[in-house]
Every structure is written in C-alpha cells, then in structure tokens.
C-alpha cells in the first residue's frame, strides 16, 4: 500500500499545479475576411479599443488586438487576416462571444446604426429577467449582449459546444485549473451548459461549454482558432495537460518552448472535442506587450 501511495503522489502534486498557477484568459484568436471592416465594426459598434496592430508580409497575414481595456489586465480578441482570404467557415461547434453592457437596448441601436445584423432583439430571457440580445458581426461571428451592472471585464464569455459535458468539465478543471462556476440544465430546450473560469463570472471572462442533448460531434470550420491563457510555467503546465489527455482525451499539438524570433514560451493542445488552447508564459507575454511601441 505504501508503495502504491508513493506512486500516486507525483501525479497528485502535478495536478495541484494548475490550481496554484497564476492563470488568466488572455485572448481569443479568430480569422476575419477584412480587417479594417471588423475593426470599424468593433470600435464604432461594440465600443472596443484598437490596442495594437501588426503586419507580417513575409507570412502574408495581419493581426489586430481589440478589447475594452489593456491587454495587461483584460481579455481581448486577436483578429487574423490572411492575405487574399475573404471568408471562412465558422462551423457548427463555435457558439458565440458575449459582451456585458449596462444597457442592451442602447447597444443594439448603436450596432444597428453601423450595419449589425441583430439576430435576437433585446428583451428578457424566456421565463427569466436577464435582458439579452444577439448580433452577428460582418464575418458571421455571433455575440451575445448581456445586460449587467458595471464590470471590469465586458468581454465576458467564449461559448463552445462539446460532446460530453462531464468529460469537458473534468478536462478544464484538471488540465487548465478552471473552477466550475455553475451549470444550467434546460431540458425544455434540450441543452446543458457549464460556466468555467478563474474567478467570478461577473468579474472575468469565462468559458461557456454547451452540451446539446444527443449531439456528440461538431464541425470546427476554419474561422475560430483558439483561446490563449497565461501561465507561470509552460513546461510544468504541458506536463499536466499531457497527463490529463491520457485519461480524458485531447493531445499536445506544440511542445513547450520559445517561439522562434519572438522568444515567448508557449505550448498548445487540443481538448477532447478538438478545441485548441495555447498556454503563454506570463512574463514573456508582458515583455512582448512592452515591445509593442
């Protein structure tokens, strides 16, 4: 028995690391067909700020980072434009991003004025009091607008569909150190969802994982790419992910180490449903931001 206990200890210690680590959701990366058009829509419609922009002609792509606060403290979107590619397939698995606002009705009018496609008019949710609306951006990405009081993080959710909610909850808890904040079951609409994150969902960005009854697989398309999360140690974090994938599925897609030319240390992996996450060294990320000027 003593030997058995000894054998378990290193793994138990390893699994404690994500809970002790200094984790934060950094950004979501996705592809758009016209960078200027999306920047205009996000700044004039949603009220986001353009934080930085870069063009990499030798790789034939451009990036823009937008959000409601500085990247040092806020979750942002990283838009990628690949030269000459004007449209993408979003697939059936990606759900939406969500923005918290103090007045959904006012935000919808602002979005309508800049050509936003309102797919659900503002109003309370069925059987509840929360006021929400849905809008599509110029590339067809859906944003849920949620009426809430003031928040330090208006860009508050990334919703992805999963084929086995129990498995996904375990994976995000063990591999990423997220907390299960709440689950909501809606048998009348045949879905269950789980809110997962590193802090209260009114203070920070959370992952909303949705399971539609009986649906185990979704198409990923080629539009949405990944979320990036900060860590104090990409090597130890990759070790944890590697261990958890053996139990729950998923796989490491990039071994931990520095990005050539940039020196920021990262590792990346797929969860059991094939959704990609990149873990980024916290210190390197801040150095990268300080170089931006």
N, C-alpha and C positions, 0 to 999 in steps of 0.2 A: 504493500500500500504506500509506504514512504517513497519508494522509487517512482510509483505512478504519480504521486503528488508532485514530486520533483520535476517530472517530465512535463506536467501541465503548467507549472509556474512561469517559464519563459513566455509562453503564449499568452497567459493571463496578464503578465506585465506588459507585453507588446500591445494587447488590446486596450490597456489603460491609456496608452499614449494619445490617441485622438481626443480623449476627454480632457487631458491636461494641456494639449497643444493650444496655441493661440490661433484659432481658426476664424476666418471671416470670408463671407462671399464677396468676391472682388468684381467680377463682371460676367455677363453672358455674351457669347460671340455668335454672330449670325451674318448671313450674306444678303446683300441687297443689290438691286439692279441699277440704281442711280443714286450715288452717294449724296450729291447736292440736294436732290429732291427729298431724300429721307431726313437729312439734317434740317432742312427748311420746315418739314412737317413736325419733327420732334421739338424744335426750338419754338416755332410760332404756335403750334397746336398744343403740345403737352407742357410747354414751358421749361423744357430741359435746357441745359447749357452745353455748348460745344466745348469740351475740355481740352482735347488735343487731336491733332490730325497728322497722319504721315503717309507719304507716298513711297512705295518701294518699286521703282520702274524695272529694276533687274529681275524682280519676281512677278512683275505685272499685276500688282494689286495695291490698293489704298485702304487705309483704316481711318475710322473716326470714332472717338470715345465721347459719349454724351451721358449726362446724368443730372441729378438735382443737387449735387454737392461734390466736393473734391474727391478724387479717387483715393486719397489717403484715408478717407473715412466712410465714403459712400459706395454703394453698389452702382455700377454703370453698365451701359451697353457698349459693346465693341462691334461696330459695323464694318464689314469687309466688302469691298467692291473689287471683283476680279475683272480686269480689263476685257471689255467686249461682251461680258455676260450680263444680259439684261433681265433675266427672270430665273427663278428657282422653283423647285417642287418642295413645298413645306411638309408634305407627308401627312399621315393621319395620327402620328404619335405626339407631335408637339401640340400643346394646348394653347397657352397664352402667357403673356406677361401681365402684371397688374400694377396699377398706379393708384395710390391713395390720395384723395383730394377732399378739401373741406366742402366743396360744392360741385357735385357731379353734374347737375343741370347746366351750370355756368361753363364747365369744362367742355361739355358736349357741344354747346353752342359755338365755342371757340374752335373746336375741331371741325364742326360742320362748315364754319366760315373758311377754313383752309382746305376744304375738299375731303374731309374724313368720311369714311363710309360707316355710318352708325348702324350696327347690326342688331343692337337691342337698345331701345330708347330708355332713358333713365327712369327709374322707379323702384319701389321696394321689391325684394325677392319674394317669390310665392310663399305665403304662409309665414313671412318674417317682416322685419322692419328695416334691415340693411338696404340702403339705396345703392344700386349698381347700374352700370351701362356697359355695353361692349362696342368697340370700334376697331375697324381694320385699317392698318397703315397702308401706304402706297404699294407695298410688296405683298400684302395679304396677311401679315402677322396680326394676330388678334391681341388687343389689350383690353383687359377688364378694368373698369374705373370703379373704385370703391369709395363711398362717402365715409370719411373718418375725421376725427379731430386732428390737430397738428401732430406731425410725426417727423422724427429726424431722418426717416428713410421712405420717401414717397414711392420709390420703385420697389414695391413690396413683395412680389411673388414671381416665381417661374413655375408654370404648370406643365407637367409632363405626364403622359399616360403610361401606365405599367400593366403587365400581365398577371402579376401575383403580388398583391399589396403587402401581405405578411412578409414575403421574402424581401421586398424592396425596403420596408421599414427596418428590418434586421440589417440589411446591407448598409443603409445610410447611417444607422446607429453605430455599427461596428467598424465599417471601413472609413467613415467620414466623421464620426464622433458627434453627429447631429442628435438633437433631442426630438422625441415625438411630442409635439405641442398639443395636438388634438386630432381626433378622427371624426368624420361626419359620414353617416350612412344614410343614403336616400333611396330606400327600396322602391319608392313610387317612381323614381327616375332611373332605377337600376344602376346606381353607382355608389362607390365609397371613396372617400378621399382622406389623405393624411397630410397634415401640415408639419413639416420638419425644418429645423433650423438651429441656430446657435444662441438665440435669445428670443424674447417675447416677440410675437409676430407684429405687434404694433410699433416695435422699435427698430426692427431689422428686416432684411429680405429673407423670405423662406421659400423652400421647395414645396410645391403642392403636387403630391403624387396622386393620380386618379386611376381607380380601377373601375372599368365598366363591366358589369356582370357578364361573365362568359367570354369576354374578349381577352385572348392571351397574347396576341401579337399585333404590332402596328408597323406601318411603313415609316421610315425615318426621313425620306426625301433627301435633298442635298442643300437645304437652306439654313436650318438651325444647326449650329456646330457643337457648342459646349458651354459649361459654366466653369469659371476659374475660382479657386478657393485658396486663400493664403495659409501657409504652414511654417512653423519654425524649423522644420527638418524634413526635406523631401525624401531623404533616404530612409529614415525610420517610417515615415508615412507610407512609402511604397511597400515597405516590408509588411506593414499591417494590411494594406489592400491586397497584396499577393496572398497572404494567409487567408483572408476573408473570402477571396474569389474561389479558393479551393473548396469551401463549404457551400457557398451560395451562388457561384457562377460569376461571370464577368471576366475581364482579363486586363493585365497591364499592357498598354499599347506603346508606351515610351518609358524606357528605364530611366531612373532618376539621374540627373546630371545637368550641366550648364548648356544653354542654347548656344551653338557656335556663333561667334561675333557679338552676341549680346551678353553672355556670361550669366544670365539669370537662370538659376537652377529650377528645373521643373520635372514633374513626372505626370504621365497621363494614363487613364484607364477607362474601360467601359464597364458600366454596371450590368446586372444580369439581363436587362432589357436592351442593352446596346447603347445606352445614353452615355455620352462622354463627359468626363470631368478632368480638368487639369489642376494639379496642385502646384502652387508657385511659392518659392521661398520668400517669406515676408520682407526680410532685409534687402534682398536683391530687387524686389518689386519697388520698394521705396527709392532705392538708388536709381532705378530705371525712370521713375517719375521725376526725380530731381535733375535728370539729364535732359528732360523734355524741352527745356528752354534753350 
